[in-house]
Amino acid sequence: MPSPSEFPFDFEFLNQTNLPDAELYELAYAEITEIAEGHTDVVGASVSIEELSSGRTPHAFQARVVLYVRPEHIAATEVKPSALEALHHALEASIKQVREKRDKLRNY
């Protein structure tokens, strides 16, 4: 698992589930560094995963990804039956927003 000191910017990772961090952390690390590579607009990221399971929502996990992108931050939240699936979809949604923002600035 990459250490936080290897990240090219500030990165926070919070796992509030009973699942091990390694796979979730590595997925977030890989996806976020890939979108940030070669660009200076991403200056930080925060990833949070929590279990929402209760009587009303059995087996529900919420992933929240916040990318600190200049000049405005981007956030995505997903609720899915597995933590990995929720994280994957939240990463996809936030990365899509970054790409759309870059395209918009390019075509300005």
C-alpha positions as CSV (number, residue, x, y, z in Angstrom):
1,M,0.0,0.0,0.0
2,P,1.5,3.4,-1.0
3,S,2.2,5.7,1.9
4,P,0.7,9.1,2.2
5,S,4.1,10.7,1.8
6,E,4.2,9.2,-1.8
7,F,1.1,11.1,-2.8
8,P,1.8,14.2,-5.0
9,F,-0.7,16.2,-2.9
10,D,-2.7,16.0,0.3
11,F,-4.7,12.8,0.5
12,E,-7.1,11.8,3.3
13,F,-8.6,8.3,3.5
14,L,-11.1,7.3,6.1
15,N,-12.5,3.7,6.2
16,Q,-15.4,3.4,8.7
17,T,-16.2,-0.2,7.8
18,N,-15.0,-3.6,9.1
19,L,-13.3,-4.2,5.7
20,P,-9.5,-4.0,5.4
21,D,-8.1,-0.7,4.1
22,A,-5.6,-2.0,1.5
23,E,-7.8,-2.8,-1.5
24,L,-10.0,0.3,-1.0
25,Y,-7.0,2.6,-0.4
26,E,-5.1,1.2,-3.5
27,L,-8.2,1.7,-5.7
28,A,-8.6,5.3,-4.6
29,Y,-4.8,6.0,-4.9
30,A,-4.6,4.6,-8.4
31,E,-7.7,6.4,-9.8
32,I,-6.9,9.8,-8.2
33,T,-3.3,9.9,-9.1
34,E,-4.2,8.8,-12.7
35,I,-6.6,11.8,-13.1
36,A,-4.1,14.2,-11.5
37,E,-1.1,13.0,-13.5
38,G,0.3,15.8,-15.8
39,H,-2.2,18.4,-14.4
40,T,-1.9,21.0,-11.7
41,D,-5.6,21.5,-11.0
42,V,-6.0,18.7,-8.5
43,V,-4.4,19.8,-5.2
44,G,-5.8,17.3,-2.8
45,A,-8.4,14.6,-2.2
46,S,-10.5,13.1,0.6
47,V,-12.1,9.7,0.5
48,S,-14.5,8.4,3.1
49,I,-16.3,5.1,3.3
50,E,-18.9,4.2,5.9
51,E,-21.3,1.4,6.5
52,L,-24.9,2.5,6.6
53,S,-26.3,-0.9,7.5
54,S,-29.2,-0.9,9.8
55,G,-32.7,-2.4,10.0
56,R,-33.9,-0.1,7.2
57,T,-30.8,-0.4,4.9
58,P,-29.2,-3.8,5.2
59,H,-25.8,-4.1,3.6
60,A,-25.5,-0.5,2.4
61,F,-22.2,1.3,2.1
62,Q,-21.6,5.0,1.3
63,A,-18.5,6.3,-0.4
64,R,-17.7,10.0,-0.6
65,V,-14.9,11.3,-2.8
66,V,-14.0,15.0,-2.6
67,L,-11.3,16.2,-5.1
68,Y,-9.8,19.6,-4.3
69,V,-9.7,21.0,-7.8
70,R,-8.9,24.6,-8.5
71,P,-10.9,26.9,-8.4
72,E,-13.9,24.8,-7.1
73,H,-13.9,21.4,-5.4
74,I,-15.7,18.4,-6.8
75,A,-17.6,15.9,-4.7
76,A,-19.4,12.6,-5.4
77,T,-21.3,10.3,-3.1
78,E,-22.6,6.8,-3.9
79,V,-24.5,4.3,-1.8
80,K,-24.2,0.7,-2.9
81,P,-24.5,-2.9,-1.4
82,S,-20.7,-3.2,-1.2
83,A,-18.0,-0.8,-0.1
84,L,-15.8,-1.5,-3.1
85,E,-18.7,-0.9,-5.5
86,A,-19.7,2.3,-3.7
87,L,-16.1,3.6,-3.9
88,H,-15.7,2.6,-7.5
89,H,-18.9,4.5,-8.5
90,A,-18.0,7.6,-6.5
91,L,-14.5,7.7,-8.0
92,E,-16.0,7.3,-11.5
93,A,-18.5,10.1,-10.9
94,S,-15.8,12.5,-9.5
95,I,-13.4,11.7,-12.3
96,K,-16.1,12.3,-14.9
97,Q,-16.7,15.8,-13.3
98,V,-13.0,16.6,-13.5
99,R,-12.9,15.6,-17.2
100,E,-16.0,17.7,-18.0
101,K,-14.5,20.7,-16.1
102,R,-11.3,20.4,-18.1
103,D,-13.1,20.1,-21.4
104,K,-15.2,23.1,-20.5
105,L,-12.1,25.2,-19.7
106,R,-10.3,23.9,-22.9
107,N,-13.3,25.0,-25.1
108,Y,-13.7,28.3,-23.4
